Amino acid sequence: MSTPSGQAPRRSRRIALAGVALVLVAVVVVVIVSDPFGGSGKPGDASDNATPISLATVTRRALSSQTQVNATLGYAGASSVRVPTGTPPSAVQQAEQAIASGEGMLQSARASLAADSETLAELRATVTAAREKESVDCAGDASAESASAGASASGEGAPGASSGDASSGVCASDAQTVAGDAQGSSGDAMKVAGDRASIAAAEKSLASAQAALSAARSSAVSYGQTSTFTALPAVGQTIARGQTLFQISGRPVVLQYSPSRVTGVLAPGSVVFEPGPVRVTSVTPALGASVTPGPVLGITSTTPQVTIALAASEQSSVKVGDPVAITLPGDETTPGVVSSVGTVAKAPSGKGGEGGGPEGGEEGGPTIEVDVALRDPSAGGHLDEAPVSASITTSSIPSALVVPVDALLALAGGGYAVEVVEGRVHRLEAVTLGLFDDAEGLVQVSGQGVAAGQRVVVPVT
């Protein structure tokens, strides 16, 4: 990462040109020495105040800043397959039986209404005919009564029963018939009204049963109170489309691919939908255990992924798309790219020094999850939860003037300088620091007196 001017570099170096040379800030100091590389040292080395030194060349090159982190190689897309809470098959069957019963009751009520309505129509027709007969008979009775009254007034007529008496009897009989038929019609009308009420009740009951069946079917599951797990996969097993995840009472629960449905849910048709093949990471129930709502399998995708618990303070330095060099357990290096950077900090695990930040992260500090996708997914082999190291390139410069970090000298008045050697002349040149490359031990510098090709002093390690 870049180090601001005034902050001590990550590696310190003693200043051989002590005293007055260091108190002069931004002033070029020229030191003339006689044969500075003389003596019995190795060629190319020098002794400055009895400290072995060497020379390095100022170069112009591409420079990148890298963050070294600890990480874990595993698989992406961790989730679980669960048995959901739902309606067992027995409850669905009961709802279906309630539908059948309701339909039977409604059919019976409609049949009764049809029969009673027909009877009522016949009774009403009989009442109508009886009333018509009554009207005719009673009208004749009135005529006979008028004729009888006239005969009596004139003194005519035979002794005994008159025709008016006979007509009056027929009219009275007709009236009784009409009254009886009307009473029967009224009773049947009440039965028809009762039939209609029964139909309304049956329709309401059937509608309720249909709603209950619809709800039962929408939440139906393939297991009941007596269901058990009869087959379970092994941890590490990979399962693809159309293959069985597990069995419930001998019935397979099959994996199918779908990018749009909610994953990890036991569907009514005994199907689990996932975006692609899955790898089993854990199995919760035991073989033969009763089926209850809850997790069954822990799963991931089959795509390798490196996970970094990065110190939360480093979040702003890492972004999606940053290139990453991943060192595998066998010391082989494979390239990757940052695929996601978490935004929610997690509390420390309680194990100090195991963070994913530089040099182990901030001990006890919060972390964010950073995911890295491998450029070559096959490079990780079949490793899972394997510790790896990663170097994230957080920034880069295509052409930077660079020197070894060890070439930096801290000035007494603040800032930094490098000791440039030209022939037998040593001089300090003030520099401004830019990007650091910790992996290669280089730093970007700029200054009026520093150019590519110059030689600078570095200590011999």
Order of alpha helices (4+ residues) and beta strands (2+ residues): alpha-beta-beta-beta-beta-beta-alpha-alpha-beta-beta-beta-beta-beta-beta-beta-beta-beta-beta-beta-beta-beta-beta-beta-beta-beta
